[in-house]
Amino acid sequence: INVANSTTPFFDQIPPICEGDSLNSLPTTSNEGITGAWAPALNNTLTTTYTFTPDSGQCALTTTMTVSVNPAITPVFTLVDPICEGDTLNALPTISNEGITGTWSPAVNNSTTTAYTFTPDSDQCAISSSLTIVVNQKIDPIFDSIDSICEGDSLNTLPTTSINGINGIWSPALDNTMTTEYSFTPDSDQCANPASVIITVLSNTTPTFNQLDPICRGGSFVLPSASNEGITGTWSPAIENSITTEYTFTPDAGQCATEAAMTVAVQPITTPTFTQVDPICVGAVLLNLPTVSNNNIPGTWSPALNNTATTTYTFTPTANYNGNVPTIGYTVSDGTA
């Protein structure tokens, strides 16, 4: 009876794999040609020792092979601080804190919050990881509208904090002489857009008035309560009809207008003078009395001339003349011519 020596099957060692990598079926025939089966089932997640049991009828022993499964490393990266929309976003590092190399996708985007995926290079036991970069949307600062002002009016300092809490500075310096657009620049540590406001400065109008004609002392006149442009206001001082006076017009509040002045001339009353008419005889020709005085005051006489009786005639200056009213007498004699 021949007793053959048992053979220990030999297999080429399977190289280590990374956790989760594909693991090919172990060979069912040894390098010596011994056939058999392996147990347990293949596991690509954990280092496992597999046992080879030769088929019956072969002088062969069982053998084992350990297949190393290296655990996959999750690459770790330093977190990226949130940025403001539109700020510079540096390229992500291509080497993890553990030294794993790879690539990122998608391309960096500085306009919206994005999750980026890191894919390790193929020759490393590492799995994909992700990193989210928060992009904060910029806020529009809100300010109350500013009413228009009149040229030269007081202009309050613009607020350095918006209604929605954004701090910043304004430029250029305030100007109360012309319409200007002012720019608000938010402080650098805030996600906010620039803003602007236009302050309208209305030009001042100088009220104009039709000049009042001179009056005679004691006459009456009325100063207009509104200018030719429709600007309302008041006059000072009180009306004085005995002396030439300059009056100042002060516009009512809320109108872009400056003060104005008007001088109303008050002329002294002049008494017309005439050359006395010599006496005449009853029925003699009586010449018309002069309608312009010796000092050039025009007017009319009353009553009608009468060459039959001594009469006193009254001279009335023409309209708008407020002088003293003189009289002149014609003496009619009833003696013999």
Secondary structure, DSSP 8 states (H G I E B T S, - for coil): ------B---------EETTS------SB-TTS-BEEEES---SSS-EEEEEEE-TTS-B--EEEEE-EE--B---------EETTS------SB-TTS-BEEEES---SSS-EEEEEEE-TTSSB--EEEEE-EE--B---------EETT-------SB-TTS-BEEEES---SSS-EEEEEEE-TTS-B--EEEEE-EE--B---------EETT------SB-TT--BEEEES---SSS-EEEEEEE-TTS-B--EEEEE-EE------------EETT-------SB-TTS-BEEEES---SSS-EEEEEEE-TT------EEEE-EE-S--
